[in-house]
């Protein structure tokens, strides 16, 4: 009598990737375990999109690490409006604009660091602090930072008006990326030279899939430090700045990918 469950002969490849391959079949359908695993992953992705950022806990962690923070908010009033109106997530609300206008932009910091919930607050809560702690010693010396801006209901472009208001030479946005079915906590990092409203994605560099199962925060921080130093020296980012950090450092095995999510 033949088995009711017929396995894909390639199922051993599953040991090498989180992708859904070699799932086997039960008659003409997927095995129950594979079906339930898919439903779980889908639910985790949906939960990540709707999750609210625990701003207070993140701010406390950054303050304990010796970093000053700013509490900002996009023009999207809540999560529902944020998901339906991406344009509002790229602009600051009036209260945040007033907060920034009260700061001294004449100091012109080298770097404005933005931490934004994006499409996965879970990614920020899990990886932002570890990433920042790995980055700080790599930018020791003459790098001057503005306070870290924590922005709720934000898209990538929110960094442009913030960096411009702070007079920063470079802005870096840490943001939760659109969740995948095997990566509900993937963080993206976007770098823009001379930030100002109206910048396009072609003028940014992106480091994506920052998480232990993808590009580890420490490896991503090293890549960002290279990009920042080169951007400041050449005064460009985006398509004008090719990421050649792998040529300047020992090879690190990663599974990082590049994409433009949450923009």
Secondary structure as GFF3:
##gff-version 3
##sequence-region A 1 263
A	DSSP	beta_strand	5	6	.	.	.	ID=ss1
A	DSSP	three_ten_helix	11	16	.	.	.	ID=ss2
A	DSSP	beta_strand	25	26	.	.	.	ID=ss3
A	DSSP	alpha_helix	32	50	.	.	.	ID=ss4
A	DSSP	alpha_helix	55	64	.	.	.	ID=ss5
A	DSSP	beta_strand	69	73	.	.	.	ID=ss6
A	DSSP	alpha_helix	79	84	.	.	.	ID=ss7
A	DSSP	three_ten_helix	88	90	.	.	.	ID=ss8
A	DSSP	alpha_helix	94	101	.	.	.	ID=ss9
A	DSSP	three_ten_helix	105	107	.	.	.	ID=ss10
A	DSSP	beta_strand	111	116	.	.	.	ID=ss11
A	DSSP	alpha_helix	121	136	.	.	.	ID=ss12
A	DSSP	three_ten_helix	137	139	.	.	.	ID=ss13
A	DSSP	beta_strand	148	152	.	.	.	ID=ss14
A	DSSP	alpha_helix	158	166	.	.	.	ID=ss15
A	DSSP	beta_strand	170	176	.	.	.	ID=ss16
A	DSSP	beta_strand	187	193	.	.	.	ID=ss17
A	DSSP	three_ten_helix	201	203	.	.	.	ID=ss18
A	DSSP	beta_strand	204	210	.	.	.	ID=ss19
A	DSSP	alpha_helix	217	234	.	.	.	ID=ss20
A	DSSP	three_ten_helix	238	240	.	.	.	ID=ss21
A	DSSP	alpha_helix	245	248	.	.	.	ID=ss22
###
